[in-house]
Amino acid sequence: MQFHLTFFMHLVLLSLSEVQDGCHNGSCHPTVGDLLVGRSDQLTASSTCGLDGPQKYCVLGYLEEQQKCFICDSRFPYNPYTQANSHMIENVITTFEPDRKKKWWQSENGLDNVSIRLDLETLFQFSHLILTFKTFRPAAMLVERSMDYGQTWKVFRYFAKDCAASFPNIPSGQAQGVDDLICDSKYSDFEPSTEGEVVLKALDPNFEIENPYSPYIQDLVTLTNLRINFTKLHTLGDVLLGRRPSDPLDKYYYALYDMVVRGRCFCNGHAKECGPIQHVRGDVFSPPGMVHGQCICQHNTDGPNCERCKEFFHDVPWRPAEGLQDNACRSCNCNGHSEHCHFDMSLYLSSNGISGGMCEDCQHNTMGQHCDQCKPLFYRDPLKAISDPHACIPCECDPEGSLSGGMCESYPDPALGIEAGQCLCKDNVGGAQCDQCKPGYYGLNANDPLGCQPCNCNPLGSIPFSICDVVTGRCLCQPFVTGPHCEKCLDGYWGLESHQHGCSPCDCDVGGAYSNLCSPHDGQCECRPHVIGHQCTEPEPGYFFVPLDFYIYEAEDAVPIPGSAPLVPVTLGSKSLDQTVIREPIPGKPVTWTGPGFTQVLSGTSLRFTINNIPFAMDYAIVIRYEPQSPADWAARVVINPSGTPRSEHCRYKAFPQEPQTLALPASGRTALLATPVCLQPEIQYSIDVHFSQSLLDSLAHGHILIDS
């Protein structure tokens, strides 16, 4: 028996792998042992005699005087001195102690369906099962396995004396393949009546296995749970004798001397030994010979079954070791910039199987599969190796004018004239650091996808071959041209697009035109009534020029002086209108005013008239035109302020009045003349401030007066 068991073990091991001393020359595997050793708490039976109290059982004999009955009491574990009648399931675990046949497991009497179950703490590689019975072997039984901790089960093998009767849908006879599911009748006879064996091999040695490491084969030999289901007792003893005992059930039960589950921890060929798994079920103290479930992984693998690569060893895909090929996991190449990586099959295939490790969380401003590239906004220092922590240095590019907020060339390319660190400028930006607009562009802006805007200088009005201001975009204009893009003439000039030499002066007549402003397109001045001509120099037909030079300054155009009384708003119904009183001519009546109308003023109001169109130096009389609104008289105080120092030999009254001059505005009149003429000169701007007042008593009668000019 000992020789038969040893030969069988050697045969099964040879079908899986060649045992090696170490893991350096290829695949390696832990030693095969009995998976039951040290796992008594993980071995259970659905039926055990005497668990609830003493139970009688009998031994089947052919002679009356030879039949004996005994007591089973399994309330406490077996002890050869105090509990010799205890037949708990843990008794089947091999201990090699003396008088081994004095203890066994036994089921309750008369039960056909009884199961024994082993729950392992992790995935193990199963080799074979040996059951040694004290009684008859079962007339029918089956062995199942689970790979998912008892969630699902697959049948290993059916055993029956009569396969057709016990398992009618299962083929019997010789298996045709290593994974054939058959019913075996070799181990189910009623002889021998004791110490009969049932043997189950995970891989039938009759079949040659080309690759014992293939996932298909490993699926056949790995398990987390093993279950043995006894489904039918042998009861032939009493039938042959033709006797009817009073209680035949107490002679029929299942009883096992030994149960051996040979296997080893499953390590995919990457470990030669295993250690205990922490925080799992099992005996508190591991006895000698216990097969542990935690692989002590080699070949840079990790996991309970060495089923994955160790951290940072993901440059090649994980594979089980096969024969002389260790298929070791290889470390990633991250150039010292990362300690984490993962395997990427697409990278592995694209590199023709050279490298599939993808580095994670690259440090030192690096990026890429191997942390071998500089991040955006950094470039490679040509004097340092890529493994240097300072190999990537910041780009020195203006974030407003360069792409992606400061990007530069990461690597040099002499063929294209590219240098490492060379800034990548936006389309309209130049400079070594992309910090200035190209000629003809302005307004460097980070939000502008092109960086700068074109100047768009008018070629007719700007200086040829000039550029605009790089900040404001204002162009350099030719004389008498203005505008951000030199697109128009200055006030008083015209003809930018029609004159060959640019803008020309309007030259509007100071008396015939309202001002020296003219149309920018054709130069036509804005003539006063009944005056015509391009420059307002001719009277309208039916009119003539009086031989007097005079200028009218409308009160409507005057500016109220801050601090004086406000102008009177015109109210129409509930609406408050402007201070200007518009007056339309009445047919048949003479027009007594100039301009569009009048300005209403209160007592205490001051108006400022601006005089800037004096053509010749001479003495001028100042006349105020008004229209009283009550019988009360008004007064006007006049102050003249020149912008420069008057000097002229053409004036009779050379002394400029230093004190304010006052003139009366009687209710009976329409005009008031300043007593003394004033010397006015060209190229000097004058401010004539007129303060209007009325006595307190008169102001109560009517509060305003209409000022014409």
Beta strands, then each sheet from edge to edge (+ up, - down):
strand 1: 33-34
strand 2: 43-45
strand 3: 55-59
strand 4: 68-72
strand 5: 105-106
strand 6: 114-133
strand 7: 140-146
strand 8: 154-160
strand 9: 183-184
strand 10: 197-201
strand 11: 222-232
strand 12: 255-265
strand 13: 274-275
strand 14: 294-295
strand 15: 301-302
strand 16: 308-309
strand 17: 340-343
strand 18: 357-360
strand 19: 366-367
strand 20: 373-374
strand 21: 378-380
strand 22: 392-394
strand 23: 429-430
strand 24: 436-437
strand 25: 441-442
strand 26: 453-454
strand 27: 481-482
strand 28: 488-489
strand 29: 493-494
strand 30: 504-505
strand 31: 513-518
strand 32: 525-527
strand 33: 531-532
strand 34: 538-539
strand 35: 559-560
strand 36: 570-572
strand 37: 575-577
strand 38: 580-582
strand 39: 597-602
strand 40: 606-611
strand 41: 618-620
strand 42: 623-627
strand 43: 634-642
strand 44: 661-665
strand 45: 671-673
strand 46: 678-680
strand 47: 686-693
strand 48: 704-707
sheet 1: 1+ 12- 5+
sheet 2: 1+ 12- 6+ 2-
sheet 3: 1+ 12- 6+ 10-
sheet 4: 1+ 12- 6+ 11- 7+ 8- 9-
sheet 5: 3+ 4-
sheet 6: 13+ 14-
sheet 7: 15+ 16-
sheet 8: 17+ 18-
sheet 9: 19+ 20-
sheet 10: 21+ 22-
sheet 11: 23+ 24-
sheet 12: 25+ 26-
sheet 13: 27+ 28-
sheet 14: 29+ 30-
sheet 15: 31+ 32-
sheet 16: 33+ 34-
sheet 17: 35+ 40- 47+ 43- 44+
sheet 18: 36+ 37-
sheet 19: 38+ 39- 48+ 42- 45+
sheet 20: 41+ 46-
end
